[in-house]
Amino acid sequence: MAKALESSEFEPAKCKDITLDLINSNIASGGTTVAGASSDNVLSAGLSSFDSADDAQSQLDGTAKIAEECSDVKMTTAGMEMSLKYSTFDAEVAGADETAGVVAAVETGGQTATEIRIVTARAENNLVSVTNLADVEEATVTKAADAFVESVTKAG
């Protein structure tokens, strides 16, 4: 999905980078990040470690930026026009100090084609971000974030 979006045109243009950063779990600036995708390409995940919990919190606070700045985006891919409608949702991740959730409804022809959910959770000075790359049940993204947060917390 991210590859297709890289060649797409966005209006407003600034929303392209914000969208790609979220989908690619590229949420970190100033931290050390590891990211990857599940072998079935259903989920992507990123883990970022920061020098302090305050630095991680600042990055987490920026997650909802897309819903504020890019709530309604027009996107053209291979000549096909779609819209992305971003909003925040309450994501609950077990063991996380704080969480943020963003959902992108991808619409074409006036109907929702898919929903992309991004769950970002802070555990001390670490951030975990999980994104669905294919249609899955809503809880799948949150459950994956739960597992990552549990692993990070155990690792200390």
N, C-alpha and C positions, 0 to 999 in steps of 0.2 A: 504494500500500500504506500509506504513512504517513497519508494522509487517513482511511482506514478505521480505523486504529489510534487516531487521535485521539478518536474517539467510542466507543472500546471501554472496558470496565471491566477493571481488572487487580487480581489478588490475589496477592501484596501490592501495594497501591496505589502504593508508591514506585517500583515497577519500570516503570510507564508512562512517566515522564519519562526514565528511563535508556534504555529501549527506543527511544523516539522520538529522543533525542539521537544514539544510534548509527546508526539507520536514516537519519536526515536528515544524517548526517555533521556533526552539531553537537557536535563534540568539544572545541571551544576555549572556554576562559574566560581572558580576559586576553590573547588574541592577536587578530590580524587574520585574518578568515576569508572565503574565497570558496567557495561550494558550488554544485553543479548536478547535473543528471541527463542521461544520454545521450538523444539524440533518439528512440531506440526504447524508452526507459524501462526498460532492462535493468539499468543501473548508476547509482548516485549516487556523487559524489566530492566531497570537501572538501579544501581546502588551507588550513592555518593557519600563520601566521608569528608567532613569539614573540621577545621581546627577547633570550633566551639559550637555549642548548641545554639548560640545566638546567630552564628553564620548560617547554620542549617535552617533556622527559623526564618531568616530573611529570604532565603531561597524558596522555602515553602510558601511564604506569603506571596511570592511572585507567581505561583502556580495559577491562581485565579485571575491573573492579569488578562488572559485570553478571553474569559467570559465578559470582562469589563470593556476591553478595547476592541474585541472582535466578535461581538455577539451575533452579528449577521454578516456573513462573508459570501461573496459571489466567487465561484471558482470555475475555471474553464480547463478541461482536460481533454485532449484529443478532439477538440471542437465541440465537446459536450459541456453544457453549462449546468452547474449544480450549485446548491447553496449549503453552507455550513452554519448551523445555528448552535452557538455555544452557551452553556449555562453551568452553574455550579450545582452540586448536590452534596448532601451530608454523607460522607463516607466514614464508616466505623471500622477501624482496624485494631484488632486485639493487640494489646501491648504497646501501641504507639502513644507517644506523648501528645501528638496533634496530627490531624489529617486534613487533606483537601481533596475534593472530587470535582472533576470537570467532565461533562458529557458533550460530545459533538454529534448533533443529528445531521446526517448527510441526506439532503433532499434533492430529488430530481423529478421533474414532471409533477411537482406539487405533492409528492409523497415521500415519506421517509424511506430511504434505501437501506440505511444501516445506522447504528449508533456506536460511536467510539467512546469508551469510558477510560478515563485516566484517574487513577487513585495514587496520591502521593502521601506518604506517611513519614513523620519524623520520630526517630528513636534516639534520644540524646543528641549527639552531633552527627547522626547519619540520616540520610533520606533514602527512602525506597519509593520507586515509581513504577507502577504496573499499568500497561495499556493493552486493550484487546485489539488485535489486528484482523479479527474475523468475528462474525456474529456469534456471540456466546451469551449464556444467561448472565444477568447482571451480577449475581453473587460470585461468579468465577473470578473476576478481577479482584474483588475484595478478599476472597479466600487466598488468592496467590499473594497479595500484599501481606495478609496475616502470616503466612508461612515465611516470607522474607523477613518481616519484622521479628518474628520469633527467633529465627537463625541469627540475626544481627544482635539481638538482645543477649542470647546465650553466648555468643562469641565475645561479648563485652567490648 
